[in-house]
Amino acid sequence: MFDKSSPSRTRGGAGEGEASRGEQRQTLASPGRKLMERMAWGQAGVQTLPWYVVGSQVLGVACIVMTGVWMGHYGGGYAWDGSRLQFNVHPLCMVMGLVFLYGDGVLVYRVFRNESKRSVKILHALIHMMALVISIVGLVAVFDYHNKNNFSNMQSLHSWCGMLTFVLFFLQWLLGLSFFLFPWASATMRTWYLPLHAFFGLVLLATSVATSLMGITEVIFSSRPPNPGAEALANILGLLLVCFVVLVGYLATKEEFRRPPNPEEEALSVHFNTLNEGSDPSSP
C-alpha cells in the first residue's frame, strides 16, 4: 500500500531544493564578491592619488599667481574704471574660474571618493557655480572696457572660442543640475547622459585652456614696447596651464581613481532599479 520509493523521492526533492537555495545564495552573494574585487583591484592605484591631486593644486594655484603677477606687475595693476587696468581683471577671473575652479570641480569625484554620492554632487555643482560667477565678472570686465573705449567686441578667434566655451559650460551646468542633482529624468536617460556629461566636461576644460593660450598670445603680441620679462612669464604660464589640464584629465579618466562603489548605495541602487526597470548611472 505504501510506495517504497516515496522517501527517496522526498529526500531527492529536498536535496534539489537545498541545491537550488544554495545557487540562489551564491547568485545573491556574487555582486558582493564582485564589489569587493573591484575595490581591492583599485586599492593599489589609489595610494598614489593624493600626490597627483596635490600636484594638480600646485599647478592650478601657480597659474592663478602667475596670472596675477603678470597683470598686476607687468600690466600695471587692477581697477574698475574703464581703463586698461580694468581689462586686467578679465584674464585673472577667467583663469581662476574656467580653468582652476572648473578643474577642481571635476576632481571632487576623485578627492572625496568615500563620501556620500549626493554630498559630492552638491559640492561639484557649487564649485562650478563659483566658477560661473567669477567667469561672468571676467566677461563683464572686458565687455565694459571695450564699450567705454569704443573697441569692437567679438572680433578675434579668442573671443569667439571663449564665448562659446562659456555658453556651453553654462548649459553643461544646467543639464547636470537637472539630470543628477534635481533629477527629473528617468534612470535610463541619466545612464545615457552621464558619459556625455563627463566627456564634454573634459572637452570644455581643454577648450578653456586653449582659449586662455590664445588670449596670452594676443596680449603678448599687442604689447608695445615688447617686454622680455612679461613674455617669459606668459610663456611659463601657458606651459603650466597645459600641464594642469593634462593632469586633471589623467585623474578624471584613469579607471583606478574612479569613485569606489559603496555597498549600501549599490544595494539601494539595485532596489531602485528593480522598481523602475532601469539602471542607475554610476559616478563619473
TIFI-85014 format. One record per residue (C-alpha): x, y, z; residue number from 1; chain; residue in one letter. Coordinates in nm, 4 decimals. Layout:
// residues N
c1: X	c2: Y	c3: Z	nr: NUM	kette: A	rest: A
...
END
This chain:
// residues 284
c1: 0.0000	c2: 0.0000	c3: 0.0000	nr: 1	kette: A	rest: M
c1: 0.2888	c2: 0.2310	c3: 0.0638	nr: 2	kette: A	rest: F
c1: 0.5197	c2: 0.3385	c3: -0.2178	nr: 3	kette: A	rest: D
c1: 0.8729	c2: 0.2492	c3: -0.1043	nr: 4	kette: A	rest: K
c1: 1.0211	c2: 0.4927	c3: -0.3485	nr: 5	kette: A	rest: S
c1: 0.8463	c2: 0.7891	c3: -0.1882	nr: 6	kette: A	rest: S
c1: 1.1106	c2: 0.8553	c3: 0.0824	nr: 7	kette: A	rest: P
c1: 1.3886	c2: 0.8555	c3: -0.1700	nr: 8	kette: A	rest: S
c1: 1.1975	c2: 1.0891	c3: -0.3939	nr: 9	kette: A	rest: R
c1: 1.1298	c2: 1.3094	c3: -0.0940	nr: 10	kette: A	rest: T
c1: 1.4961	c2: 1.3057	c3: 0.0014	nr: 11	kette: A	rest: R
c1: 1.5869	c2: 1.3790	c3: -0.3614	nr: 12	kette: A	rest: G
c1: 1.3404	c2: 1.6649	c3: -0.3740	nr: 13	kette: A	rest: G
c1: 1.4830	c2: 1.8082	c3: -0.0527	nr: 14	kette: A	rest: A
c1: 1.8338	c2: 1.7780	c3: -0.1925	nr: 15	kette: A	rest: G
c1: 1.7326	c2: 1.9555	c3: -0.5080	nr: 16	kette: A	rest: E
c1: 1.5690	c2: 2.2297	c3: -0.3010	nr: 17	kette: A	rest: G
c1: 1.8847	c2: 2.2749	c3: -0.0948	nr: 18	kette: A	rest: E
c1: 2.0928	c2: 2.2936	c3: -0.4137	nr: 19	kette: A	rest: A
c1: 1.8542	c2: 2.5469	c3: -0.5610	nr: 20	kette: A	rest: S
c1: 1.8693	c2: 2.7610	c3: -0.2462	nr: 21	kette: A	rest: R
c1: 2.2472	c2: 2.7320	c3: -0.2485	nr: 22	kette: A	rest: G
c1: 2.2581	c2: 2.8552	c3: -0.6046	nr: 23	kette: A	rest: E
c1: 2.0328	c2: 3.1465	c3: -0.5108	nr: 24	kette: A	rest: Q
c1: 2.2569	c2: 3.2390	c3: -0.2177	nr: 25	kette: A	rest: R
c1: 2.5593	c2: 3.2177	c3: -0.4440	nr: 26	kette: A	rest: Q
c1: 2.3858	c2: 3.4392	c3: -0.7004	nr: 27	kette: A	rest: T
c1: 2.2950	c2: 3.6934	c3: -0.4338	nr: 28	kette: A	rest: L
c1: 2.6482	c2: 3.6880	c3: -0.2921	nr: 29	kette: A	rest: A
c1: 2.8182	c2: 3.7249	c3: -0.6288	nr: 30	kette: A	rest: S
c1: 2.7513	c2: 4.1030	c3: -0.6587	nr: 31	kette: A	rest: P
c1: 2.9104	c2: 4.1474	c3: -0.3167	nr: 32	kette: A	rest: G
c1: 3.2143	c2: 3.9466	c3: -0.4199	nr: 33	kette: A	rest: R
c1: 3.2427	c2: 4.1422	c3: -0.7430	nr: 34	kette: A	rest: K
c1: 3.2158	c2: 4.4633	c3: -0.5445	nr: 35	kette: A	rest: L
c1: 3.4982	c2: 4.3607	c3: -0.3113	nr: 36	kette: A	rest: M
c1: 3.7115	c2: 4.2528	c3: -0.6067	nr: 37	kette: A	rest: E
c1: 3.6650	c2: 4.5918	c3: -0.7742	nr: 38	kette: A	rest: R
c1: 3.7564	c2: 4.7741	c3: -0.4522	nr: 39	kette: A	rest: M
c1: 4.0661	c2: 4.5590	c3: -0.3984	nr: 40	kette: A	rest: A
c1: 4.1684	c2: 4.5973	c3: -0.7642	nr: 41	kette: A	rest: W
c1: 4.1808	c2: 4.9763	c3: -0.7385	nr: 42	kette: A	rest: G
c1: 4.3357	c2: 4.9938	c3: -0.3916	nr: 43	kette: A	rest: Q
c1: 4.6976	c2: 4.9899	c3: -0.5129	nr: 44	kette: A	rest: A
c1: 4.6461	c2: 5.2698	c3: -0.7607	nr: 45	kette: A	rest: G
c1: 4.4597	c2: 5.4861	c3: -0.5084	nr: 46	kette: A	rest: V
c1: 4.7707	c2: 5.5115	c3: -0.2903	nr: 47	kette: A	rest: Q
c1: 4.9257	c2: 5.7478	c3: -0.5457	nr: 48	kette: A	rest: T
c1: 4.6087	c2: 5.9551	c3: -0.5868	nr: 49	kette: A	rest: L
c1: 4.6861	c2: 6.2163	c3: -0.3149	nr: 50	kette: A	rest: P
c1: 5.0183	c2: 6.3022	c3: -0.4785	nr: 51	kette: A	rest: W
c1: 4.8543	c2: 6.3579	c3: -0.8142	nr: 52	kette: A	rest: Y
c1: 4.5852	c2: 6.5736	c3: -0.6540	nr: 53	kette: A	rest: V
c1: 4.8446	c2: 6.7814	c3: -0.4679	nr: 54	kette: A	rest: V
c1: 5.0353	c2: 6.8254	c3: -0.7932	nr: 55	kette: A	rest: G
c1: 4.7226	c2: 6.9485	c3: -0.9702	nr: 56	kette: A	rest: S
c1: 4.6546	c2: 7.2012	c3: -0.6946	nr: 57	kette: A	rest: Q
c1: 5.0116	c2: 7.3278	c3: -0.7022	nr: 58	kette: A	rest: V
c1: 4.9852	c2: 7.3764	c3: -1.0793	nr: 59	kette: A	rest: L
c1: 4.6446	c2: 7.5432	c3: -1.0522	nr: 60	kette: A	rest: G
c1: 4.7464	c2: 7.7859	c3: -0.7798	nr: 61	kette: A	rest: V
c1: 5.0687	c2: 7.8614	c3: -0.9690	nr: 62	kette: A	rest: A
c1: 4.8596	c2: 7.9523	c3: -1.2766	nr: 63	kette: A	rest: C
c1: 4.6490	c2: 8.1962	c3: -1.0729	nr: 64	kette: A	rest: I
c1: 4.9514	c2: 8.3513	c3: -0.9022	nr: 65	kette: A	rest: V
c1: 5.1418	c2: 8.3930	c3: -1.2277	nr: 66	kette: A	rest: M
c1: 4.8385	c2: 8.5489	c3: -1.3979	nr: 67	kette: A	rest: T
c1: 4.8015	c2: 8.7864	c3: -1.1049	nr: 68	kette: A	rest: G
c1: 5.1696	c2: 8.8827	c3: -1.1154	nr: 69	kette: A	rest: V
c1: 5.1617	c2: 8.9212	c3: -1.4930	nr: 70	kette: A	rest: W
c1: 4.8615	c2: 9.1534	c3: -1.4930	nr: 71	kette: A	rest: M
c1: 4.9457	c2: 9.3190	c3: -1.1623	nr: 72	kette: A	rest: G
c1: 5.3171	c2: 9.3824	c3: -1.2120	nr: 73	kette: A	rest: H
c1: 5.3707	c2: 9.3962	c3: -1.5861	nr: 74	kette: A	rest: Y
c1: 5.0160	c2: 9.5076	c3: -1.6682	nr: 75	kette: A	rest: G
c1: 5.0046	c2: 9.7898	c3: -1.4150	nr: 76	kette: A	rest: G
c1: 4.7530	c2: 9.6530	c3: -1.1660	nr: 77	kette: A	rest: G
c1: 4.3753	c2: 9.6295	c3: -1.1397	nr: 78	kette: A	rest: Y
c1: 4.0851	c2: 9.8752	c3: -1.1401	nr: 79	kette: A	rest: A
c1: 3.7206	c2: 9.9059	c3: -1.2472	nr: 80	kette: A	rest: W
c1: 3.7243	c2: 10.2441	c3: -1.4167	nr: 81	kette: A	rest: D
c1: 3.7147	c2: 10.1646	c3: -1.7875	nr: 82	kette: A	rest: G
c1: 4.0927	c2: 10.1894	c3: -1.8235	nr: 83	kette: A	rest: S
c1: 4.3394	c2: 9.9258	c3: -1.9316	nr: 84	kette: A	rest: R
c1: 4.3621	c2: 9.8217	c3: -1.5668	nr: 85	kette: A	rest: L
c1: 4.0027	c2: 9.7011	c3: -1.5854	nr: 86	kette: A	rest: Q
c1: 4.0945	c2: 9.4717	c3: -1.8726	nr: 87	kette: A	rest: F
c1: 4.3477	c2: 9.3043	c3: -1.6421	nr: 88	kette: A	rest: N
c1: 4.0580	c2: 9.1708	c3: -1.4341	nr: 89	kette: A	rest: V
c1: 3.9460	c2: 8.9593	c3: -1.7308	nr: 90	kette: A	rest: H
c1: 4.2369	c2: 8.7120	c3: -1.7637	nr: 91	kette: A	rest: P
c1: 4.2668	c2: 8.6705	c3: -1.3877	nr: 92	kette: A	rest: L
c1: 3.8976	c2: 8.5851	c3: -1.3475	nr: 93	kette: A	rest: C
c1: 3.8903	c2: 8.3515	c3: -1.6460	nr: 94	kette: A	rest: M
c1: 4.1946	c2: 8.1532	c3: -1.5311	nr: 95	kette: A	rest: V
c1: 4.0544	c2: 8.1362	c3: -1.1792	nr: 96	kette: A	rest: M
c1: 3.7022	c2: 8.0408	c3: -1.2888	nr: 97	kette: A	rest: G
c1: 3.7044	c2: 7.8480	c3: -1.6165	nr: 98	kette: A	rest: L
c1: 4.0379	c2: 7.6751	c3: -1.5554	nr: 99	kette: A	rest: V
c1: 4.1257	c2: 7.6282	c3: -1.1879	nr: 100	kette: A	rest: F
c1: 3.7808	c2: 7.6035	c3: -1.0269	nr: 101	kette: A	rest: L
c1: 3.6456	c2: 7.4159	c3: -1.3260	nr: 102	kette: A	rest: Y
c1: 3.9225	c2: 7.1575	c3: -1.2903	nr: 103	kette: A	rest: G
c1: 3.8691	c2: 7.1323	c3: -0.9156	nr: 104	kette: A	rest: D
c1: 3.5002	c2: 7.0701	c3: -0.9722	nr: 105	kette: A	rest: G
c1: 3.5932	c2: 6.7775	c3: -1.1929	nr: 106	kette: A	rest: V
c1: 3.8305	c2: 6.6384	c3: -0.9288	nr: 107	kette: A	rest: L
c1: 3.5837	c2: 6.6269	c3: -0.6390	nr: 108	kette: A	rest: V
c1: 3.4739	c2: 6.2795	c3: -0.7521	nr: 109	kette: A	rest: Y
c1: 3.8351	c2: 6.1655	c3: -0.7110	nr: 110	kette: A	rest: R
c1: 3.9247	c2: 6.3536	c3: -0.3912	nr: 111	kette: A	rest: V
c1: 3.6072	c2: 6.2725	c3: -0.1947	nr: 112	kette: A	rest: F
c1: 3.5854	c2: 5.9131	c3: -0.3097	nr: 113	kette: A	rest: R
c1: 3.4322	c2: 5.7774	c3: 0.0131	nr: 114	kette: A	rest: N
c1: 3.1803	c2: 6.0495	c3: 0.0901	nr: 115	kette: A	rest: E
c1: 2.8113	c2: 6.0134	c3: 0.0129	nr: 116	kette: A	rest: S
c1: 2.7310	c2: 6.0488	c3: -0.3549	nr: 117	kette: A	rest: K
c1: 2.4778	c2: 6.3276	c3: -0.3018	nr: 118	kette: A	rest: R
c1: 2.7209	c2: 6.5351	c3: -0.0931	nr: 119	kette: A	rest: S
c1: 2.9824	c2: 6.5096	c3: -0.3675	nr: 120	kette: A	rest: V
c1: 2.7246	c2: 6.6067	c3: -0.6293	nr: 121	kette: A	rest: K
c1: 2.6334	c2: 6.9192	c3: -0.4305	nr: 122	kette: A	rest: I
c1: 2.9999	c2: 7.0147	c3: -0.3905	nr: 123	kette: A	rest: L
c1: 3.0598	c2: 6.9550	c3: -0.7626	nr: 124	kette: A	rest: H
c1: 2.7686	c2: 7.1861	c3: -0.8501	nr: 125	kette: A	rest: A
c1: 2.8724	c2: 7.4562	c3: -0.6003	nr: 126	kette: A	rest: L
c1: 3.2326	c2: 7.4725	c3: -0.7213	nr: 127	kette: A	rest: I
c1: 3.1157	c2: 7.5040	c3: -1.0800	nr: 128	kette: A	rest: H
c1: 2.8679	c2: 7.7712	c3: -0.9743	nr: 129	kette: A	rest: M
c1: 3.1585	c2: 7.9675	c3: -0.8226	nr: 130	kette: A	rest: M
c1: 3.3485	c2: 7.9220	c3: -1.1495	nr: 131	kette: A	rest: A
c1: 3.0441	c2: 8.0504	c3: -1.3376	nr: 132	kette: A	rest: L
c1: 3.0091	c2: 8.3631	c3: -1.1216	nr: 133	kette: A	rest: V
c1: 3.3787	c2: 8.4508	c3: -1.1388	nr: 134	kette: A	rest: I
c1: 3.3754	c2: 8.3987	c3: -1.5162	nr: 135	kette: A	rest: S
c1: 3.0788	c2: 8.6346	c3: -1.5500	nr: 136	kette: A	rest: I
c1: 3.2779	c2: 8.9008	c3: -1.3637	nr: 137	kette: A	rest: V
c1: 3.5651	c2: 8.8489	c3: -1.6075	nr: 138	kette: A	rest: G
c1: 3.3363	c2: 8.8771	c3: -1.9097	nr: 139	kette: A	rest: L
c1: 3.1658	c2: 9.1906	c3: -1.7786	nr: 140	kette: A	rest: V
c1: 3.5069	c2: 9.3464	c3: -1.7141	nr: 141	kette: A	rest: A
c1: 3.6288	c2: 9.3023	c3: -2.0726	nr: 142	kette: A	rest: V
c1: 3.2996	c2: 9.3966	c3: -2.2416	nr: 143	kette: A	rest: F
c1: 3.2665	c2: 9.7087	c3: -2.0260	nr: 144	kette: A	rest: D
c1: 3.6281	c2: 9.8038	c3: -2.1019	nr: 145	kette: A	rest: Y
c1: 3.5705	c2: 9.7640	c3: -2.4754	nr: 146	kette: A	rest: H
c1: 3.2469	c2: 9.9626	c3: -2.4725	nr: 147	kette: A	rest: N
c1: 3.3894	c2: 10.2531	c3: -2.2726	nr: 148	kette: A	rest: K
c1: 3.6860	c2: 10.2780	c3: -2.5086	nr: 149	kette: A	rest: N
c1: 3.4855	c2: 10.2304	c3: -2.8308	nr: 150	kette: A	rest: N
c1: 3.6532	c2: 9.8993	c3: -2.9097	nr: 151	kette: A	rest: F
c1: 3.4681	c2: 9.6376	c3: -3.1105	nr: 152	kette: A	rest: S
c1: 3.3561	c2: 9.3203	c3: -2.9344	nr: 153	kette: A	rest: N
c1: 3.3741	c2: 8.9598	c3: -3.0536	nr: 154	kette: A	rest: M
c1: 3.6189	c2: 9.0082	c3: -3.3416	nr: 155	kette: A	rest: Q
c1: 3.9013	c2: 8.7697	c3: -3.2544	nr: 156	kette: A	rest: S
c1: 3.9141	c2: 8.3900	c3: -3.2539	nr: 157	kette: A	rest: L
c1: 3.9912	c2: 8.4110	c3: -2.8835	nr: 158	kette: A	rest: H
c1: 3.6650	c2: 8.5950	c3: -2.8150	nr: 159	kette: A	rest: S
c1: 3.4582	c2: 8.3536	c3: -3.0238	nr: 160	kette: A	rest: W
c1: 3.6078	c2: 8.0439	c3: -2.8623	nr: 161	kette: A	rest: C
c1: 3.5831	c2: 8.2000	c3: -2.5184	nr: 162	kette: A	rest: G
c1: 3.2156	c2: 8.2920	c3: -2.5514	nr: 163	kette: A	rest: M
c1: 3.1304	c2: 7.9518	c3: -2.6985	nr: 164	kette: A	rest: L
c1: 3.3098	c2: 7.7785	c3: -2.4122	nr: 165	kette: A	rest: T
c1: 3.1323	c2: 7.9913	c3: -2.1528	nr: 166	kette: A	rest: F
c1: 2.7857	c2: 7.9319	c3: -2.3030	nr: 167	kette: A	rest: V
c1: 2.8437	c2: 7.5564	c3: -2.3310	nr: 168	kette: A	rest: L
c1: 2.9800	c2: 7.5472	c3: -1.9753	nr: 169	kette: A	rest: F
c1: 2.6640	c2: 7.7207	c3: -1.8525	nr: 170	kette: A	rest: F
c1: 2.4439	c2: 7.4726	c3: -2.0407	nr: 171	kette: A	rest: L
c1: 2.6511	c2: 7.1820	c3: -1.9090	nr: 172	kette: A	rest: Q
c1: 2.5998	c2: 7.3089	c3: -1.5552	nr: 173	kette: A	rest: W
c1: 2.2223	c2: 7.3434	c3: -1.6020	nr: 174	kette: A	rest: L
c1: 2.1943	c2: 6.9955	c3: -1.7538	nr: 175	kette: A	rest: L
c1: 2.3989	c2: 6.8494	c3: -1.4697	nr: 176	kette: A	rest: G
c1: 2.1633	c2: 7.0060	c3: -1.2142	nr: 177	kette: A	rest: L
c1: 1.8515	c2: 6.8826	c3: -1.3901	nr: 178	kette: A	rest: S
c1: 1.9752	c2: 6.5296	c3: -1.4612	nr: 179	kette: A	rest: F
c1: 2.1677	c2: 6.4437	c3: -1.1441	nr: 180	kette: A	rest: F
c1: 2.1177	c2: 6.6872	c3: -0.8551	nr: 181	kette: A	rest: L
c1: 1.7451	c2: 6.7516	c3: -0.9042	nr: 182	kette: A	rest: F
c1: 1.6718	c2: 6.4501	c3: -1.1232	nr: 183	kette: A	rest: P
c1: 1.3551	c2: 6.4725	c3: -1.3241	nr: 184	kette: A	rest: W
c1: 1.4810	c2: 6.2321	c3: -1.5898	nr: 185	kette: A	rest: A
c1: 1.4404	c2: 5.8576	c3: -1.5765	nr: 186	kette: A	rest: S
c1: 1.7251	c2: 5.6289	c3: -1.4745	nr: 187	kette: A	rest: A
c1: 1.7645	c2: 5.5251	c3: -1.8370	nr: 188	kette: A	rest: T
c1: 1.8090	c2: 5.8855	c3: -1.9503	nr: 189	kette: A	rest: M
c1: 2.0605	c2: 5.9555	c3: -1.6715	nr: 190	kette: A	rest: R
c1: 2.2573	c2: 5.6466	c3: -1.7685	nr: 191	kette: A	rest: T
c1: 2.2594	c2: 5.7649	c3: -2.1294	nr: 192	kette: A	rest: W
c1: 2.3630	c2: 6.1210	c3: -2.0435	nr: 193	kette: A	rest: Y
c1: 2.6309	c2: 6.0519	c3: -1.7787	nr: 194	kette: A	rest: L
c1: 2.9169	c2: 5.9592	c3: -2.0189	nr: 195	kette: A	rest: P
c1: 2.8274	c2: 6.2586	c3: -2.2379	nr: 196	kette: A	rest: L
c1: 2.8346	c2: 6.4887	c3: -1.9352	nr: 197	kette: A	rest: H
c1: 3.1756	c2: 6.3586	c3: -1.8281	nr: 198	kette: A	rest: A
c1: 3.3179	c2: 6.3696	c3: -2.1813	nr: 199	kette: A	rest: F
c1: 3.2034	c2: 6.7209	c3: -2.2666	nr: 200	kette: A	rest: F
c1: 3.3120	c2: 6.8408	c3: -1.9230	nr: 201	kette: A	rest: G
c1: 3.6714	c2: 6.7464	c3: -2.0037	nr: 202	kette: A	rest: L
c1: 3.6395	c2: 6.8820	c3: -2.3585	nr: 203	kette: A	rest: V
c1: 3.5235	c2: 7.2200	c3: -2.2274	nr: 204	kette: A	rest: L
c1: 3.8079	c2: 7.2285	c3: -1.9737	nr: 205	kette: A	rest: L
c1: 4.0556	c2: 7.1681	c3: -2.2552	nr: 206	kette: A	rest: A
c1: 3.8808	c2: 7.4348	c3: -2.4646	nr: 207	kette: A	rest: T
c1: 3.9079	c2: 7.6797	c3: -2.1742	nr: 208	kette: A	rest: S
c1: 4.2823	c2: 7.6256	c3: -2.1572	nr: 209	kette: A	rest: V
c1: 4.3176	c2: 7.6550	c3: -2.5355	nr: 210	kette: A	rest: A
c1: 4.1223	c2: 7.9827	c3: -2.5277	nr: 211	kette: A	rest: T
c1: 4.3456	c2: 8.1092	c3: -2.2475	nr: 212	kette: A	rest: S
c1: 4.6526	c2: 8.0312	c3: -2.4586	nr: 213	kette: A	rest: L
c1: 4.5004	c2: 8.2330	c3: -2.7449	nr: 214	kette: A	rest: M
c1: 4.4439	c2: 8.5230	c3: -2.5075	nr: 215	kette: A	rest: G
c1: 4.8004	c2: 8.5056	c3: -2.3789	nr: 216	kette: A	rest: I
c1: 4.9289	c2: 8.5193	c3: -2.7359	nr: 217	kette: A	rest: T
c1: 4.7100	c2: 8.8196	c3: -2.8182	nr: 218	kette: A	rest: E
c1: 4.8249	c2: 9.0139	c3: -2.5141	nr: 219	kette: A	rest: V
c1: 5.1920	c2: 8.9403	c3: -2.5803	nr: 220	kette: A	rest: I
c1: 5.1799	c2: 9.0415	c3: -2.9466	nr: 221	kette: A	rest: F
c1: 4.9799	c2: 9.3564	c3: -2.8739	nr: 222	kette: A	rest: S
c1: 5.2162	c2: 9.4795	c3: -2.6012	nr: 223	kette: A	rest: S
c1: 5.4262	c2: 9.7789	c3: -2.7029	nr: 224	kette: A	rest: R
c1: 5.7119	c2: 9.8044	c3: -2.6450	nr: 225	kette: A	rest: P
c1: 5.7936	c2: 9.4322	c3: -2.6063	nr: 226	kette: A	rest: P
c1: 5.8829	c2: 9.3270	c3: -2.2538	nr: 227	kette: A	rest: N
c1: 6.1068	c2: 9.0169	c3: -2.2334	nr: 228	kette: A	rest: P
c1: 6.0187	c2: 8.9576	c3: -1.8683	nr: 229	kette: A	rest: G
c1: 5.6439	c2: 8.9641	c3: -1.9341	nr: 230	kette: A	rest: A
c1: 5.6869	c2: 8.7407	c3: -2.2376	nr: 231	kette: A	rest: E
c1: 5.8855	c2: 8.4822	c3: -2.0411	nr: 232	kette: A	rest: A
c1: 5.6289	c2: 8.4873	c3: -1.7602	nr: 233	kette: A	rest: L
c1: 5.3430	c2: 8.4453	c3: -2.0088	nr: 234	kette: A	rest: A
c1: 5.5156	c2: 8.1512	c3: -2.1774	nr: 235	kette: A	rest: N
c1: 5.5675	c2: 7.9764	c3: -1.8446	nr: 236	kette: A	rest: I
c1: 5.2028	c2: 8.0433	c3: -1.7592	nr: 237	kette: A	rest: L
c1: 5.0971	c2: 7.8789	c3: -2.0849	nr: 238	kette: A	rest: G
c1: 5.3018	c2: 7.5685	c3: -2.0079	nr: 239	kette: A	rest: L
c1: 5.1556	c2: 7.5452	c3: -1.6574	nr: 240	kette: A	rest: L
c1: 4.8027	c2: 7.5705	c3: -1.7946	nr: 241	kette: A	rest: L
c1: 4.8702	c2: 7.2819	c3: -2.0318	nr: 242	kette: A	rest: V
c1: 5.0218	c2: 7.0730	c3: -1.7505	nr: 243	kette: A	rest: C
c1: 4.7213	c2: 7.1453	c3: -1.5285	nr: 244	kette: A	rest: F
c1: 4.4605	c2: 7.0339	c3: -1.7816	nr: 245	kette: A	rest: V
c1: 4.6609	c2: 6.7224	c3: -1.8740	nr: 246	kette: A	rest: V
c1: 4.6919	c2: 6.6181	c3: -1.5080	nr: 247	kette: A	rest: L
c1: 4.3221	c2: 6.6808	c3: -1.4375	nr: 248	kette: A	rest: V
c1: 4.2294	c2: 6.4822	c3: -1.7477	nr: 249	kette: A	rest: G
c1: 4.4538	c2: 6.1957	c3: -1.6367	nr: 250	kette: A	rest: Y
c1: 4.2983	c2: 6.1853	c3: -1.2900	nr: 251	kette: A	rest: L
c1: 3.9469	c2: 6.2025	c3: -1.4293	nr: 252	kette: A	rest: A
c1: 3.9900	c2: 5.9236	c3: -1.6832	nr: 253	kette: A	rest: T
c1: 4.2145	c2: 5.6727	c3: -1.5043	nr: 254	kette: A	rest: K
c1: 3.9987	c2: 5.3770	c3: -1.4041	nr: 255	kette: A	rest: E
c1: 4.1859	c2: 5.3072	c3: -1.0784	nr: 256	kette: A	rest: E
c1: 4.0997	c2: 5.6543	c3: -0.9472	nr: 257	kette: A	rest: F
c1: 3.7273	c2: 5.6247	c3: -1.0027	nr: 258	kette: A	rest: R
c1: 3.4969	c2: 5.6529	c3: -0.7040	nr: 259	kette: A	rest: R
c1: 3.4724	c2: 5.3045	c3: -0.5429	nr: 260	kette: A	rest: P
c1: 3.1233	c2: 5.1551	c3: -0.5317	nr: 261	kette: A	rest: P
c1: 2.9560	c2: 5.1869	c3: -0.1934	nr: 262	kette: A	rest: N
c1: 2.7811	c2: 4.8613	c3: -0.0856	nr: 263	kette: A	rest: P
c1: 2.4846	c2: 5.0456	c3: 0.0674	nr: 264	kette: A	rest: E
c1: 2.4483	c2: 5.2754	c3: -0.2324	nr: 265	kette: A	rest: E
c1: 2.4786	c2: 4.9776	c3: -0.4662	nr: 266	kette: A	rest: E
c1: 2.2074	c2: 4.7910	c3: -0.2756	nr: 267	kette: A	rest: A
c1: 1.9747	c2: 5.0913	c3: -0.2816	nr: 268	kette: A	rest: L
c1: 2.0528	c2: 5.1419	c3: -0.6495	nr: 269	kette: A	rest: S
c1: 1.9673	c2: 4.7797	c3: -0.7301	nr: 270	kette: A	rest: V
c1: 1.6415	c2: 4.8058	c3: -0.5359	nr: 271	kette: A	rest: H
c1: 1.5515	c2: 5.1343	c3: -0.7059	nr: 272	kette: A	rest: F
c1: 1.6335	c2: 4.9971	c3: -1.0492	nr: 273	kette: A	rest: N
c1: 1.4247	c2: 4.6865	c3: -0.9871	nr: 274	kette: A	rest: T
c1: 1.1274	c2: 4.9017	c3: -0.9044	nr: 275	kette: A	rest: L
c1: 1.1795	c2: 5.1307	c3: -1.2010	nr: 276	kette: A	rest: N
c1: 1.3061	c2: 4.8733	c3: -1.4512	nr: 277	kette: A	rest: E
c1: 1.6055	c2: 5.0883	c3: -1.5310	nr: 278	kette: A	rest: G
c1: 1.9636	c2: 5.1278	c3: -1.4272	nr: 279	kette: A	rest: S
c1: 2.1112	c2: 5.3988	c3: -1.2107	nr: 280	kette: A	rest: D
c1: 2.4236	c2: 5.5542	c3: -1.3608	nr: 281	kette: A	rest: P
c1: 2.7447	c2: 5.5070	c3: -1.1718	nr: 282	kette: A	rest: S
c1: 2.9560	c2: 5.8002	c3: -1.0604	nr: 283	kette: A	rest: S
c1: 3.1865	c2: 5.9622	c3: -1.3152	nr: 284	kette: A	rest: P
END
